Amino acid sequence: MSQPSAGAQSPFKQPKAVWAVAFACVVSFMGIGLVDPILPAISEDLHASPSQVTLLFTSYLVVTAVAMLVTGFVSSRIGAKRTLIAGLVLIVVFSALAGTSGSISGIIGFRAGWGLGNALFIATSLAVIVASASGGLGGAIIAYESALGLGIAVGPLLGGLLGDISWRGPFYGVAVLMAIALIATITLVKPQPKPARKTSIADPIRALRHRGLLVMSLTALCYNWGFFTVLGYAPFPMHLSALRLGLVFTGWGLLVAVFAVFGAPWLQRRLGLARTLYFNLALFAVDVLVIAIFVNSQATLIVAVIVAGVFIGVNNTVTTQAVMMVAPVERPVASAAYGFVRFIGGGLAPYAAGKLAEHANIHVPFAIGAAAIVLGIGVLAIGHRDLARAERNQAEVDAEAARGGDGAEVTEAAEAGSGSGS
């Protein structure tokens, strides 16, 4: 940068490439909450049990998790832009095919293909935004999480509106919007330079040998178990129409977006990165426990689900920042390793919730979700030293960006330092 400016630190003043990828991120993340309002409708129309329907989450997220292991391998050979495009094309194709399906197994299979495209897109999009964004790492992560929050907020609303007409509508809607995002990516995103070293498929697994990255990933797995238990199974005991479910989860998603962009930085400035994570995870565990206890009270369930958006928004931003700083490896590799572990938790939780509710009672899945989050706090404590080091490193990088200098050397030094004790 040639001159420092306050505006350079704003997450909302970004190059066109960032906005193009962020728009595609919005549509991509819409796919997470999009199916929430239509889960009961699919269950009824296709004569499927709730646990069968939750496999729409499981196939999508488990395939996303496993495919994360090959994203760096692909991206380092064909380039970030082509990887983004490949992911977007797969999402367009498989979301459209899901809308045409006449069986629950067909939708589950097409959601798996959707998950493959999602993995190629998610891991690469974060790396592209970090590389292209102004305002340092913090600005890049906030831009990314803003897109995530907006997508999660809009997804349920679109799902509810279109799902009120037909459960097939949301799938077609994503296909159309992602086609627009595909065009924007092709025209606005410049090709990124290929890395000097080609990534192997084993690199993300090897990266998990570093204690800081492994601890953050396992913490995210536990947190995502609670997160996706709420997201994937809470619609069933609410007993609402698709439109009303859409409105409930839109309220939840709006809080995710607001607290990802504004709440997380505010808390981090006052409490620091580590204490923000501990405090936020503890409150989220309490919220999920409230759902477990009062799941038969529709009003309490709705309020608790919406409030969960606060804790999810804060956690998404702060955890992603911590992962990017604590990992002593290239960011695409760190993102792939982290995504692999955390999406496993998110993928298995909804199906497990359905089975637990069928074989025990409706309270048990949410109680286990709350316990998983508490376990995540314990896991996080194991890596407290690495987290403290990551916080210092982030401060150095962002201070360099604020001075208007080239933060590349500071970033490299910070990343090298973060690995010293891993």
Order of alpha helices (4+ residues) and beta strands (2+ residues): alpha-alpha-alpha-alpha-alpha-alpha-alpha-alpha-alpha-alpha-alpha-alpha-alpha-alpha-alpha-alpha-alpha-alpha-alpha
